[in-house]
Amino acid sequence: MQLFDAESSTYTYLLWDKDTKDAILVDPVDTQVDRDIDEATKLNLSLVYG
């Protein structure tokens, strides 16, 4: 999943294993932590790295 932060012009990627539901964040933006956690929660993912 691709997420965009307009303020920093940064794309963050939420990637996960469909079997284990383990997920990682690539290039997270510190001001968007709540958004990223909300997206992972909606998909029942377990963030293991971000």
C-alpha positions in Angstrom: 0.0 0.0 0.0 1.3 3.4 -0.9 0.7 6.4 1.4 1.6 10.0 0.7 2.6 12.9 3.0 2.1 16.1 1.1 4.0 18.2 3.6 7.3 16.3 3.1 6.4 15.0 -0.4 7.2 11.5 0.8 5.7 8.2 -0.1 5.5 5.6 2.6 4.9 2.0 1.8 3.0 -0.5 4.0 4.1 -4.0 2.9 2.9 -7.3 4.4 2.9 -11.1 4.2 -0.6 -12.2 3.3 -0.2 -15.5 5.3 1.3 -14.2 8.6 0.0 -10.6 8.4 3.4 -9.4 9.5 3.9 -5.9 8.1 6.7 -3.3 7.6 6.7 0.4 6.8 9.2 1.7 4.3 10.2 5.4 4.5 7.7 6.3 7.3 7.1 10.0 8.1 7.2 10.7 11.9 4.2 13.1 11.7 2.1 10.3 10.1 2.6 7.6 12.7 -1.1 7.6 13.7 -2.2 7.3 10.1 0.2 4.4 9.4 -0.9 2.5 12.5 -4.6 3.1 11.7 -4.1 1.6 8.2 -2.3 -1.4 9.6 -5.0 -1.9 12.2 -7.8 -1.7 9.5 -6.1 -4.6 7.7 -5.5 -6.6 10.9 -1.7 -6.4 10.3 1.0 -6.7 12.9 3.7 -4.1 12.4 7.1 -5.7 13.0 9.3 -3.0 11.6 8.7 0.6 10.7 
